[in-house]
Amino acid sequence: MEEFRRLLDKHYLTLHKPADYAELLAMSPNNFTKRCTKYFKKSPSAMIQER
């Protein structure tokens, strides 16, 4: 999940969908959303919007 945070800082201007980040991390979108929500207590969508 720290890798997602790094990717978000690097790509937030060009990638806007959680599925894009899930693909970069080689995860299914559902698995990525579950892990992100558990780790950060926020959905990937919320983190992308906040960034």
PyRosetta script that sets phi, psi and omega in degrees:
from pyrosetta import init, pose_from_sequence

init()
pose = pose_from_sequence("MEEFRRLLDKHYLTLHKPADYAELLAMSPNNFTKRCTKYFKKSPSAMIQER")
pose.set_psi(1, -27.3)
pose.set_omega(1, 174.7)
pose.set_phi(2, -66.6)
pose.set_psi(2, -31.5)
pose.set_omega(2, 176.1)
pose.set_phi(3, -64.3)
pose.set_psi(3, -38.1)
pose.set_omega(3, 175.6)
pose.set_phi(4, -60.7)
pose.set_psi(4, -42.3)
pose.set_omega(4, 179.2)
pose.set_phi(5, -60.9)
pose.set_psi(5, -42.1)
pose.set_omega(5, 177.9)
pose.set_phi(6, -65.4)
pose.set_psi(6, -44.1)
pose.set_omega(6, 178.3)
pose.set_phi(7, -63.0)
pose.set_psi(7, -38.5)
pose.set_omega(7, 179.2)
pose.set_phi(8, -63.1)
pose.set_psi(8, -43.7)
pose.set_omega(8, 178.3)
pose.set_phi(9, -62.8)
pose.set_psi(9, -34.6)
pose.set_omega(9, -176.1)
pose.set_phi(10, -81.3)
pose.set_psi(10, -37.0)
pose.set_omega(10, -169.3)
pose.set_phi(11, -115.8)
pose.set_psi(11, 9.2)
pose.set_omega(11, -172.4)
pose.set_phi(12, -60.9)
pose.set_psi(12, -22.9)
pose.set_omega(12, 179.5)
pose.set_phi(13, -78.5)
pose.set_psi(13, -24.6)
pose.set_omega(13, -175.3)
pose.set_phi(14, -109.4)
pose.set_psi(14, -30.3)
pose.set_omega(14, -178.9)
pose.set_phi(15, -108.6)
pose.set_psi(15, 124.0)
pose.set_omega(15, -173.4)
pose.set_phi(16, -120.1)
pose.set_psi(16, -5.1)
pose.set_omega(16, -176.7)
pose.set_phi(17, -112.8)
pose.set_psi(17, 140.4)
pose.set_omega(17, 176.3)
pose.set_phi(18, -56.0)
pose.set_psi(18, -34.3)
pose.set_omega(18, -179.6)
pose.set_phi(19, -61.8)
pose.set_psi(19, -32.4)
pose.set_omega(19, 178.0)
pose.set_phi(20, -64.1)
pose.set_psi(20, -42.5)
pose.set_omega(20, 179.7)
pose.set_phi(21, -72.1)
pose.set_psi(21, -36.2)
pose.set_omega(21, 176.9)
pose.set_phi(22, -60.4)
pose.set_psi(22, -40.4)
pose.set_omega(22, 179.0)
pose.set_phi(23, -64.8)
pose.set_psi(23, -43.0)
pose.set_omega(23, 178.3)
pose.set_phi(24, -62.1)
pose.set_psi(24, -31.0)
pose.set_omega(24, -179.2)
pose.set_phi(25, -92.5)
pose.set_psi(25, 4.0)
pose.set_omega(25, 179.8)
pose.set_phi(26, 56.9)
pose.set_psi(26, 46.5)
pose.set_omega(26, 177.0)
pose.set_phi(27, -127.2)
pose.set_psi(27, 158.8)
pose.set_omega(27, 171.8)
pose.set_phi(28, -74.2)
pose.set_psi(28, 150.7)
pose.set_omega(28, 178.8)
pose.set_phi(29, -56.7)
pose.set_psi(29, -39.1)
pose.set_omega(29, 179.7)
pose.set_phi(30, -65.2)
pose.set_psi(30, -45.8)
pose.set_omega(30, 179.5)
pose.set_phi(31, -62.4)
pose.set_psi(31, -43.2)
pose.set_omega(31, 179.6)
pose.set_phi(32, -60.3)
pose.set_psi(32, -46.0)
pose.set_omega(32, -179.7)
pose.set_phi(33, -62.6)
pose.set_psi(33, -43.8)
pose.set_omega(33, 179.4)
pose.set_phi(34, -62.6)
pose.set_psi(34, -46.1)
pose.set_omega(34, -179.2)
pose.set_phi(35, -64.9)
pose.set_psi(35, -43.9)
pose.set_omega(35, -178.7)
pose.set_phi(36, -62.7)
pose.set_psi(36, -45.3)
pose.set_omega(36, -179.1)
pose.set_phi(37, -63.5)
pose.set_psi(37, -39.2)
pose.set_omega(37, 179.5)
pose.set_phi(38, -69.2)
pose.set_psi(38, -41.7)
pose.set_omega(38, -175.1)
pose.set_phi(39, -75.0)
pose.set_psi(39, -47.8)
pose.set_omega(39, -174.4)
pose.set_phi(40, -99.1)
pose.set_psi(40, -8.9)
pose.set_omega(40, -174.6)
pose.set_phi(41, 62.9)
pose.set_psi(41, 25.0)
pose.set_omega(41, 177.3)
pose.set_phi(42, -144.8)
pose.set_psi(42, 152.6)
pose.set_omega(42, 175.3)
pose.set_phi(43, -76.1)
pose.set_psi(43, 156.2)
pose.set_omega(43, 176.6)
pose.set_phi(44, -57.9)
pose.set_psi(44, -37.3)
pose.set_omega(44, 179.6)
pose.set_phi(45, -59.9)
pose.set_psi(45, -43.8)
pose.set_omega(45, -179.8)
pose.set_phi(46, -64.0)
pose.set_psi(46, -40.6)
pose.set_omega(46, 180.0)
pose.set_phi(47, -65.9)
pose.set_psi(47, -40.5)
pose.set_omega(47, 179.4)
pose.set_phi(48, -64.5)
pose.set_psi(48, -43.3)
pose.set_omega(48, -179.6)
pose.set_phi(49, -65.3)
pose.set_psi(49, -40.2)
pose.set_omega(49, 179.7)
pose.set_phi(50, -65.9)
pose.set_psi(50, -35.9)
pose.set_omega(50, -178.7)
pose.set_phi(51, -67.7)
pose.dump_pdb("model.pdb")
